């Protein structure tokens, strides 16, 4: 089997917040069409690392490569333009806006009437309804408020939105937090659908049991340091938990 090519690579990434060093020479690679689990307790540096990759702020040291090109993002807009999309645990969707407005948020299609530019609500509703139907989310109308949706439906729509806009790398930040068993199963199905369509996924969590069913490879951080990297075929969830708990790799586990 041909080895997957590298999609994104972060090399010797360091980040300081004042006198505090949040990341210390972290190296991480995401390959084409894979789901990578990024694990660690609170304060491990997961969110900081991903915010750098998503263009929220730059690294103080280190290099970032995307599709074999060195990149420097000045904003999340730059990262999205390259095909990197982040679905956050909270605030991914706006409760007081409709499903279709959320679906196109920041990318609304416009129609012109003379010198006036207006939202093309008809196109938004039609495309949103098609996409939501493909996701298996049942809503009466794309004009309904997002507030009526369950947590699992919100995550499914956030993932579907990213796929609709041809994302190449999807970053999921604790996507299963506070979801029911049924909702968890549905979100994991959407994650696998994204992977099967060729999208690479970084799945961030502190709970290995959330990501283990779908990920092929796992990277563990602790206090801003990469402490381990393993393939699923070589490590059980308990092995990974032990690495996180002790802050050390077992000599028998190597990616």
N, C-alpha and C positions, 0 to 999 in steps of 0.2 A: 504493500500500500504506500502511495506517495505521501511523504510527510507534508503536513500543512505549512503554508507559507506564513511568514510573520506579517501581521497587520499593524500592530502598534508595539513600540518598545520604549521603555523608560530606563535610562542608563545613569546610575550613580546620582539619583535624585536626592537633593538636600533642601530642606526648608526650615527657616528660622522664624519664630515669632518673638521679637525682642531677643532676650537672652536664652530663650527656650528653643532647643533644636527638635523640631517635630518629626523630621525624616532624616535618616543617616545613611547615605549612599545606597538607596534602594534601587534594585534592578527588577524589572517585571516585563514580561512579554505576553502579548495576546496574539494567538494565531488565528488564521482565517477559519471561520465556521466552527469555532469552539466555544464552550461555556467554561469560563474560568471562575472558580470560587475564590474570593478575596476575604480571608478570615482573620479575626483577632478580637480581643476584648475591647471595651470602650477605652479610648485613649491610645489605641495601638498605632494610629496614623492612617487608617483606611480612608477616611473621608478627605483628609488633607491630600493624600496621594491622588485620589480620583479628581478632586477639585483642580489640581494642577493639570491633569490630562484633559479635563473638560474646559480649560481656559479661564477658570475663575480667578486664579492668580498664578504668576510664573514661579518656576523653581529658582532658588538662590544659586544652586549649582546643579549640573547634570544636563543631559540631553534627552529630547523626545523625538522619536521617529514614527512616522505614520506612512504606511505603504512605501517604505524604504526611503522616505524623504525626511530630512531634519526639519522640524517645524517649531515655530514660536507663536503661540496663541496670545493675543492681547485681550480676548474676551470670550465668553461662551458662544457668542455669535460666530466667531471665527471657527470654533470647534464644530459647531453645528453645520457650518458651510462645508466642512471636510467630511461630514458624515458621522460625527460623534454626538450621541444624544444621551442625556441623563434623565432617568425617572427617579425622582426623590421619594423618600418614605412619606413625606407630607408635602403639601403645597404643589403637587403636580397638576392638580385641576382646581379651578375656581368655582366654589359652590354656587355663587350667585349668578353664574353665567350658564348658558345652555350647553348641551353636549356638543353641538356643532361648533359653537364659538370656541369652546375649549379645544376641540379637535384641531382647529386651524389657528389657534392662538399665536400671534406673531407672524403668521404666514397666510393671512386672509386673502382670498382672491378678490380682485377689484374689477368692477365694470364702470365704464365711462359713459356719462350722459352729457355730451358737450364738454364743457370745462370741469364738470363735477365728477369726482371719483366716489363711488359708493361700494359698500360691501356687496359681493355677489352672493346673497343669502341662499338663492335657489341652488346654485352650484355647491355651496357649502353643505346644505342639507342633503342633497342627493349623494354626494361623495361620502359624507359622514355616515349616512344610512347604509350604504353599500358596505363600507369598511366595518361598521359595528355589527352588521349581520354576519359577515365572514368570521368575526371574532366569536360569534355565538352569544352575544349579549342581547337580551330582549328588552327593547324600549319601545314605547308607543310612538314616540316622535323625537327627532333630533333636536327639537325646540324645548324639550323638557330640561329642567335644571339638573345639574350634576348632583345636587344634594340628595336626589331620590335614589342614587345608585349605592349599591353595597360596596364595601372595601375592595372585594375581589373584582367587581365590575369596573371600578375606577382604575385599578391597576391594569386590567385587560385593555381598557381604552387608551391608557397612557402608552402601553406597549404597542398597540395597534396604530396609534398616531405616529410613533417613531418609524414603524415599518412602512406606513403609507408614504412617508417622506424620504424613503430609500436610505435609511440609516445603514451604516456599515459596522459601527461599534455601538452597542447598546449597553449603557451602564445602569444597573439596577441597585439602588441603595436601600437595603432592608425591605425588599418588596413584599415579604410575607408577614411583616409585623402586624399583630392584632387581627389577623384573618382567621376565619373558621377553617375547619378541616376541608370542607367542600370548596371554599374559596381558594385555599392553598393549592388544592389539586388543579383547579382551573387555571390559576396564574402559572403554575409550573408547566401546564400544557401549552400556554401561550409562549412561554420562554423556549420550550422545545421547538415550537412552530417557527419562532424567529431564527433559531439555530439551523433548522432544516431548510430555511429559505436562503441560507448563506450568511446571515448576520452573526457577527461575533458578539459574545455577551460577557461582561464582567458582573458577577453576582456578588454583591457585598453583604456580609452578614456576620454576626457574632455567634450564630447558631449553626453548627455544621450540619445538623439534621435537616435544616431548611434547604441547603444547596446540594447536599450529597446525592440525591436522586437524579440530578440533571447534569452536574458538572463532570468534566473529564479530568480536570487538573485543579490543584488547590495551592494557593500561596498564603502563607501565614505571616502576620506582622505582630510585633510586640514592642511597645515603646519606641516606635519610629524605625525599628530595624526589621529587615526581612529575616525571619528565623527558620524558614523552611519552605520547601516546594515539593509536592508529591503528586503522582498520578493516582487516580482512583483504584486502578488495578493493583496498586502496591500498598494501599493503606485503607484501613477501616475507619469509620467515624470515630471510634474510640482511640485509634492511633493519632488522629489529627487533634482530638481534644487533648491528648497527653502532650503533644508538641506545644499547643497553645498554653496549657497549664504550667508546664515546666520552663517554657521559653527556649527549649533545645530540641534539635532533631535527633531522633534515634539513629544509631549507626547503620541500622538495617533498612532505613527508608531514605531513598534518594530518587529525585526525579531525573 
